Structure formats: C-alpha cells, structure tokens
Amino acid sequence: MCTLVHDALIRQLVRPMELHPAVNFAKHRFCVNPHRTTVASVLNEIGLSHRRFIQLFHDQIGLTPKSFCRVQRFQRVLRRVHRAPKVDWADVALDCGYYDQAHFIHDFQTFSGFTPTVYAARASEHLNHVPLV
C-alpha cells in the first residue's frame, strides 16, 4: 500500500505544469500585445469572473495580470534599447505603450532601480544585466 501511495505522489511531482486554459489564453494575449490587451478585454473572452481570473492567474503565473503586463511592457523596452547606439526615450516609451513620461520613468525605476539614462550608461552586452559598480 505504501508503494502505491508513494508512486502516486511521485507521478504528481513530475507531471508537467499545465496552465488553466483561461490563464494560458490570457498569458498569450498579454505577451503578444502587452500594452494593447487589457484585463477587461480578456475577461470578456474567457467567461470567468474578475476575481476568479485574478486569483487563478496569480496562483499559476506568480503575478497579477496587471503586474504581468507591466513587466512585459518593461521587457519590451529593454529589448528595444539593448545595444542601441542612441536611444530616443520618448519614442521608446510611446511605442511600448506608456502614456506619458512620468509613467514610463516610474515603471523603469521600479523595475530596474535606475532612470533610463543611467541604465543606458551602465548597460552591458547582456540583456537585463547592469553592473552596479
């Protein structure tokens, strides 16, 4: 009997994590167009309540949908400016879905700890890596 329970538990541990279909759908939509897809628009398509969706998304992804979209938008900024010889920060901010400079700078500092200008001056050849010294 112990062996059966043990084997069943081991199978549960090694099974691949499958996202709930609504979470998988939303994650895909948020990744494809992070600054144009809203939580409300996804909710209209998946049929879950707002509260249930937020809980399910957070439990499976580790962030709320809104936070996930903010991170995706910021990552898009970093990919866009990575190794760029010169950066027009206003263009980058608008293209990546920030509605004003303050919003852009706030998110940039929240996620990186640097202003965009300081980040660009310290950026290394590696995406998402900035030496602190």
C-alpha positions as CSV (number, residue, x, y, z in Angstrom):
1,M,0.0,0.0,0.0
2,C,2.8,2.4,0.9
3,T,4.4,1.8,-2.5
4,L,1.2,2.7,-4.3
5,V,0.8,5.9,-2.4
6,H,4.5,6.7,-2.9
7,D,4.3,6.1,-6.7
8,A,1.1,8.2,-7.0
9,L,2.8,11.1,-5.2
10,I,5.9,10.8,-7.4
11,R,3.7,10.9,-10.5
12,Q,2.1,14.1,-9.2
13,L,5.5,15.7,-8.6
14,V,6.9,15.1,-12.0
15,R,3.9,15.8,-14.2
16,P,4.3,18.9,-16.3
17,M,2.5,22.0,-15.1
18,E,-0.4,22.8,-17.3
19,L,-1.9,26.2,-17.2
20,H,-5.6,26.6,-16.9
21,P,-6.9,27.4,-20.4
22,A,-8.0,30.9,-19.4
23,V,-4.6,31.7,-18.0
24,N,-2.9,30.2,-21.0
25,F,-5.1,32.3,-23.3
26,A,-4.5,35.5,-21.3
27,K,-0.8,35.0,-21.0
28,H,-0.5,34.6,-24.7
29,R,-2.6,37.7,-25.4
30,F,-0.6,39.7,-22.9
31,C,2.7,38.6,-24.4
32,V,1.7,39.2,-28.0
33,N,0.4,42.7,-27.3
34,P,1.2,43.7,-23.7
35,H,0.2,47.4,-23.9
36,R,-2.9,47.0,-26.0
37,T,-4.6,44.0,-24.4
38,T,-6.4,44.8,-21.2
39,V,-7.6,42.5,-18.4
40,A,-11.1,43.6,-19.2
41,S,-10.9,42.6,-22.8
42,V,-9.5,39.2,-21.9
43,L,-12.3,38.8,-19.3
44,N,-14.9,39.4,-22.0
45,E,-13.5,36.5,-23.9
46,I,-12.8,33.9,-21.2
47,G,-16.0,33.8,-19.2
48,L,-14.5,33.9,-15.7
49,S,-15.4,36.4,-13.0
50,H,-12.8,39.1,-12.5
51,R,-12.0,37.9,-9.0
52,R,-11.6,34.2,-10.1
53,F,-9.4,35.1,-13.0
54,I,-7.1,37.3,-11.0
55,Q,-6.7,34.6,-8.4
56,L,-6.2,31.8,-10.9
57,F,-3.6,33.9,-12.9
58,H,-1.7,34.9,-9.8
59,D,-1.7,31.3,-8.5
60,Q,-0.3,29.9,-11.7
61,I,1.9,32.8,-13.0
62,G,3.0,34.4,-9.8
63,L,1.9,37.9,-10.7
64,T,-1.5,39.5,-11.1
65,P,-2.4,40.1,-14.8
66,K,-1.8,43.8,-14.5
67,S,1.7,43.3,-13.0
68,F,2.4,40.7,-15.6
69,C,1.6,43.2,-18.3
70,R,3.7,45.9,-16.7
71,V,6.7,43.5,-16.7
72,Q,6.1,42.5,-20.3
73,R,5.9,46.2,-21.3
74,F,9.2,46.9,-19.5
75,Q,10.9,43.9,-21.0
76,R,9.9,45.2,-24.4
77,V,11.6,48.5,-23.6
78,L,14.8,46.7,-22.6
79,R,14.8,44.6,-25.8
80,R,14.2,47.7,-27.9
81,V,17.1,49.7,-26.4
82,H,19.5,46.8,-25.9
83,R,22.7,47.6,-27.7
84,A,21.2,50.6,-29.4
85,P,23.9,53.2,-30.1
86,K,21.4,56.1,-29.4
87,V,18.0,55.9,-27.8
88,D,15.1,58.3,-28.3
89,W,13.4,57.6,-24.9
90,A,10.2,59.4,-25.8
91,D,9.8,57.2,-28.9
92,V,10.5,54.1,-27.0
93,A,8.1,55.0,-24.3
94,L,5.3,55.7,-26.7
95,D,6.0,52.6,-28.9
96,C,5.9,50.4,-25.8
97,G,2.6,51.7,-24.5
98,Y,3.5,54.2,-21.9
99,Y,1.0,57.1,-21.9
100,D,3.4,59.7,-20.5
101,Q,7.0,60.3,-19.5
102,A,6.2,60.1,-15.7
103,H,4.5,56.8,-16.2
104,F,7.5,55.5,-18.2
105,I,10.1,56.7,-15.7
106,H,8.2,55.4,-12.7
107,D,8.0,51.9,-14.2
108,F,11.6,52.0,-15.3
109,Q,12.9,52.9,-11.9
110,T,10.5,50.5,-10.2
111,F,11.8,47.5,-12.2
112,S,15.4,48.4,-12.8
113,G,16.3,50.8,-9.9
114,F,17.7,53.3,-12.4
115,T,16.5,56.1,-14.6
116,P,16.5,55.3,-18.3
117,T,19.6,57.5,-18.9
118,V,21.6,55.9,-16.1
119,Y,20.5,52.4,-17.2
120,A,21.7,53.2,-20.8
121,A,25.1,54.5,-19.5
122,R,25.6,51.3,-17.4
123,A,24.1,48.7,-19.6
124,S,26.2,45.7,-20.5
125,E,26.2,43.5,-23.5
126,H,23.8,41.2,-21.6
127,L,20.1,42.0,-21.7
128,N,18.7,42.6,-18.2
129,H,22.1,43.0,-16.7
130,V,23.6,46.2,-15.4
131,P,26.8,46.3,-13.3
132,L,26.2,48.1,-10.0
133,V,29.8,49.4,-9.8
